[in-house]
C-alpha cells in the first residue's frame, strides 16, 4: 500500500516550528528533555489535568490537521512509556497507605491522550492507543495502515511521543532521554508525497540511536531521503519514498 503523507507536525523543546525542524534535520543533534508546550489550544479544564506527555502529543496532533480534519480523522496514539511517570507518585501513595487522586489516575492510563483529543475536538471516530517497546513508532504506523485498509476513504492521524522516564525506571531502559512528539496525517489517495513500508527481521543487534525512531523518520523525510531503514532490536523498518 502506498500511503500519502498529507500533513505532519512535530514538537520538542526548542524545536517548535517547521523552520526549526528543517534546521535540525540539516544539522541534527540530540533532543532536550526539558519543557512542555503551553497547550493553550485546549480548554482550561482539560489543560489543567494534562500530563506533560499529553500536552506534547496533543500539540503535534492538533497541528497535523486543520480545523475540519480534527473531528474527522481516525487516530492512532503510540507511546513506549505513556504517562508512567505520574504512576510512580500514585504507587508511592499506595505504599504509604495514602489516598489516591482519581483525576491523576484517569490521566495515567495509556489511552488518556486519545480520550483528551476526542473531547477537545469532538472526534468520535475509531482510535487506537498502543505501546510496543522500541517498535512503538513502527507498530503505530502498521496500525494506521490497518485503519486505511479497512476504510480507505478516511484519513488516519498517527501520533508518537514520549518524555524522559522517571529515575526509578530510567536506569532499566537504554534509550535517548528526550521529550518529543511526531504526528503524521496519512491517507490512501490524493496528491502529495507518499511512502511504502516494508518490515523485515533484524538479525543484528541495533545500536541505540541518538533520537527516537519517529524523529529519525522525520529527519529522513525532511532532507528528502528516497530510501531509508530504521533498525530496532527486533525489526528493520524499511521506507521508500514515492
Phi and psi in degrees as a GROMACS rama.xvg file:
@    title "Ramachandran Plot"
@    xaxis  label "Phi"
@    yaxis  label "Psi"
@TYPE xy
-86.2075  130.141  UNK-2
-111.228  130.241  UNK-3
-89.6979  128.778  UNK-4
-92.0016  95.8284  UNK-5
-69.5428  -43.5292  UNK-6
-158.033  149.916  UNK-7
-142.664  158.359  UNK-8
-151.342  154.136  UNK-9
-149.3  155.334  UNK-10
-143.974  138.015  UNK-11
-154.808  157.592  UNK-12
-55.0994  122.819  UNK-13
84.2279  -5.3506  UNK-14
-127.697  81.2955  UNK-15
-117.708  4.11927  UNK-16
-134.39  157.998  UNK-17
-57.2623  -36.9407  UNK-18
-64.2204  -40.1498  UNK-19
-63.7856  -40.112  UNK-20
-69.3498  -35.7326  UNK-21
-61.549  -43.0817  UNK-22
-63.7842  -40.0983  UNK-23
-64.3069  -43.2643  UNK-24
-61.5532  -32.7874  UNK-25
-74.1605  -27.8483  UNK-26
-143.275  72.8079  UNK-27
-68.1759  149.853  UNK-28
-147.84  157.098  UNK-29
-53.3218  142.824  UNK-30
-80.6132  154.084  UNK-31
-80.6756  162.666  UNK-32
-112.245  -0.878349  UNK-33
-105.784  138.91  UNK-34
110.939  149.427  UNK-35
-141.35  154.43  UNK-36
-70.3723  158.439  UNK-37
-73.813  -18.7859  UNK-38
58.3111  37.1736  UNK-39
-71.3645  -6.63265  UNK-40
-74.4363  -10.364  UNK-41
-99.1881  149.246  UNK-42
-57.6877  148.407  UNK-43
-55.8955  -39.7392  UNK-44
-63.6624  -41.4283  UNK-45
-70.9507  -39.8878  UNK-46
-61.2228  -38.9214  UNK-47
-64.7792  -28.5771  UNK-48
-92.2127  -8.56637  UNK-49
-69.5865  138.993  UNK-50
-77.8537  163.929  UNK-51
-53.2312  -41.287  UNK-52
-62.7166  -41.7798  UNK-53
-60.5758  -43.4852  UNK-54
-62.2326  -40.2487  UNK-55
-69.4712  -47.2547  UNK-56
-63.7837  -43.0263  UNK-57
-70.2849  -31.3688  UNK-58
-58.9073  -50.0949  UNK-59
-66.3085  -41.2938  UNK-60
-61.2493  -44.3293  UNK-61
-64.3588  -38.7863  UNK-62
-77.7445  -14.8747  UNK-63
-87.2885  2.10558  UNK-64
-137.428  151.374  UNK-65
-85.876  179.518  UNK-66
-58.0582  -42.7918  UNK-67
-70.0492  -39.0192  UNK-68
-69.8925  -29.8823  UNK-69
-57.8682  -34.7522  UNK-70
-89.933  -4.41828  UNK-71
-112.738  -24.2426  UNK-72
-73.4718  148.257  UNK-73
-79.5372  157.787  UNK-74
-131.718  146.14  UNK-75
-130.427  116.316  UNK-76
-106.712  121.929  UNK-77
-117.891  137.42  UNK-78
-154.72  129.428  UNK-79
-63.4864  -39.6237  UNK-80
-116.572  -17.5104  UNK-81
61.0378  -153.747  UNK-82
-91.241  48.4053  UNK-83
-66.8216  -26.8292  UNK-84
-60.9915  -38.2837  UNK-85
-69.6384  -26.7768  UNK-86
-67.2242  -27.8723  UNK-87
-58.7855  -47.0576  UNK-88
-62.0984  -38.6809  UNK-89
-65.8165  -40.5504  UNK-90
-65.8859  -36.4229  UNK-91
-64.8426  -36.3785  UNK-92
-62.234  -41.6434  UNK-93
-62.1574  -43.7057  UNK-94
-62.601  -32.0316  UNK-95
-92.1573  7.58631  UNK-96
57.1931  37.2745  UNK-97
-99.9289  162.337  UNK-98
-68.7927  148.429  UNK-99
-100.037  150.948  UNK-100
-89.6406  114.726  UNK-101
-58.6482  -37.2047  UNK-102
-63.9452  -44.3843  UNK-103
-64.3865  -40.5894  UNK-104
-62.9435  -42.2791  UNK-105
-63.0243  -21.9639  UNK-106
-99.8899  8.62548  UNK-107
-103.941  -8.18512  UNK-108
-69.3154  155.591  UNK-109
-72.4284  -19.7921  UNK-110
-99.7449  19.9355  UNK-111
-60.4027  -42.8197  UNK-112
-66.8106  -37.5584  UNK-113
-63.2805  -40.9053  UNK-114
-65.5071  -42.9737  UNK-115
-64.1246  -41.2941  UNK-116
-62.0074  -44.0718  UNK-117
-60.7314  -43.8193  UNK-118
-66.2347  -45.4153  UNK-119
-67.5068  -31.3795  UNK-120
-108.468  -6.4146  UNK-121
69.858  26.273  UNK-122
-84.7349  121.737  UNK-123
-116.421  21.6131  UNK-124
-83.4375  171.37  UNK-125
-61.3754  145.435  UNK-126
-146.324  146.374  UNK-127
-131.242  140.669  UNK-128
-124.256  132.317  UNK-129
-146.562  163.104  UNK-130
-140.449  135.911  UNK-131
-145.025  45.1041  UNK-132
52.7672  -135.345  UNK-133
-65.9749  -16.7109  UNK-134
-96.36  17.0924  UNK-135
-60.6563  -39.8244  UNK-136
-65.656  -49.7496  UNK-137
-63.0476  -41.7828  UNK-138
-67.9622  -31.2769  UNK-139
-63.5523  -39.9977  UNK-140
-64.8129  -41.0431  UNK-141
-61.8286  -40.0192  UNK-142
-63.2736  -41.1702  UNK-143
-62.0912  -40.2494  UNK-144
-63.1688  -36.0534  UNK-145
-63.3076  -41.4604  UNK-146
-60.4212  -43.1981  UNK-147
-67.3421  -34.0305  UNK-148
-65.9284  -40.9184  UNK-149
-74.9782  -34.7961  UNK-150
-140.921  78.1965  UNK-151
-68.5283  -9.42769  UNK-152
-88.4655  -0.00130493  UNK-153
-127.418  134.759  UNK-154
-71.479  160.506  UNK-155
-126.074  137.495  UNK-156
-104.892  113.721  UNK-157
-102.48  121.072  UNK-158
-123.419  130.634  UNK-159
-130.848  137.708  UNK-160
-173.025  163.592  UNK-161
-157.254  168.112  UNK-162
-126.433  163.586  UNK-163
-58.1527  140.244  UNK-164
-71.8841  149.082  UNK-165
-56.171  144.161  UNK-166
-53.4457  -27.0536  UNK-167
-58.3871  -38.1379  UNK-168
-103.087  -23.9821  UNK-169
-57.7207  -35.8606  UNK-170
-68.7967  -13.2974  UNK-171
-93.1627  -9.87864  UNK-172
-127.663  129.937  UNK-173
-95.8883  104.9  UNK-174
-163.014  159.866  UNK-175
-68.6552  130.995  UNK-176
-86.3681  101.391  UNK-177
-151.949  160.772  UNK-178
-108.353  129.545  UNK-179
-165.57  162.932  UNK-180
-152.161  143.132  UNK-181
-129.83  130.601  UNK-182
-123.786  131.744  UNK-183
-124.792  122.555  UNK-184
-93.0066  117.865  UNK-185
-115.867  147.18  UNK-186
-148.374  166.726  UNK-187
-94.3151  -15.0981  UNK-188
-140.228  -179.567  UNK-189
98.5089  170.096  UNK-190
-81.0242  159.493  UNK-191
122.175  165.111  UNK-192
-68.6189  151.512  UNK-193
-144.522  -173.354  UNK-194
-155.212  162.242  UNK-195
-117.001  154.977  UNK-196
-127.024  132.187  UNK-197
-126.361  138.8  UNK-198
-115.011  131.045  UNK-199
-133.968  152.832  UNK-200
-63.2488  151.543  UNK-201
-112.12  100.803  UNK-202
-74.4755  -16.5051  UNK-203
-106.803  141.797  UNK-204
-59.2427  133.03  UNK-205
-93.1178  132.636  UNK-206
-67.7397  154.031  UNK-207
-71.4961  121.485  UNK-208
-75.1236  161.493  UNK-209
-75.3728  -9.70913  UNK-210
-148.901  162.779  UNK-211
-67.6202  161.262  UNK-212
-56.7184  -39.036  UNK-213
-62.3739  -36.9684  UNK-214
-73.8757  -32.5799  UNK-215
-64.8006  -40.8636  UNK-216
-59.1099  -46.663  UNK-217
-60.1916  -41.2473  UNK-218
-60.6075  -49.5581  UNK-219
-61.6576  -40.8072  UNK-220
-65.3237  -42.1448  UNK-221
-69.7026  -30.763  UNK-222
-90.2527  -2.51479  UNK-223
82.8781  24.6793  UNK-224
-61.0579  130.057  UNK-225
-76.7385  -42.5798  UNK-226
-136.144  134.907  UNK-227
-155.548  157.816  UNK-228
-121.233  146.331  UNK-229
-120.874  102.594  UNK-230
-83.2674  146.363  UNK-231
-129.5  173.806  UNK-232
-56.3505  -26.8488  UNK-233
-113.615  -23.9391  UNK-234
-131.79  162.533  UNK-235
-120.461  116.909  UNK-236
-94.5547  109.779  UNK-237
-106.758  119.936  UNK-238
-111.91  142.444  UNK-239
-130.67  121.365  UNK-240
-71.8294  142.673  UNK-241
